[in-house]
Amino acid sequence: MDCTALSSDRWLAVMRKVAGRGQRVSRAKLVAGIREVLGLSEQMAAALLAGVEALTEFATAPVDAHLPAVDTEVAGVRAALAAARPLLEARLQQQLDVLDEETAGTTVCHKCGKTAQSQGRRARPWTSLTGELELIRRYAYCEGCDCGRASRRAPSPHASRRLARSWRRRCRTRWPPT
């Protein structure tokens, strides 16, 4: 069995698990079914459902036979980015959560080398090639040096912005398309 058939079988199993005949199925029930059948975290299951919803909007949009092919392609790319965005955000958040657990109580000031005081976890915007993401990560502050920072191995929002600008220059277009 090829991976497409396996994937289809798994999706059918999700639908069988959560769908009642002629009943509206709640979003929470769909997320729970995706979690159970695919073995995903609640955050990743919700992101996957959001991605499927974005693709469904594109697939069910009315067809405009007079629309130039390029405009249809742009709409398809926008739908793909909208589908990928919640999955990317959930995956990066999983990475940050693991990193926070690994580095709890061990954040060191990059200037003086002393242990920095945790300031808790804060939500921050992060610009990706798929658009704006909201990620929660731990920040620490060193009173002696009067400086704060996040873990070095965490994704850098500044690096992502530089990458996005680089892609925009190469593509000579607005990225991500909105």
Protein Blocks (a to p, Z undefined) as FASTA:
>chain_A
ZZklmmmmmmmmmmmmmpcghiacdfklmmmmmmmmnopafklmmmmmmmmmmmmmmmmp
ccdfkbcfklmmmmmmmmmmmmmmmmmmmmmmmmmmmmmmmmgoiaccfklopacddebj
addddddfkbccdddddddddfklopacddfkbccfklmmmmmmmmmmmnopacddZZ
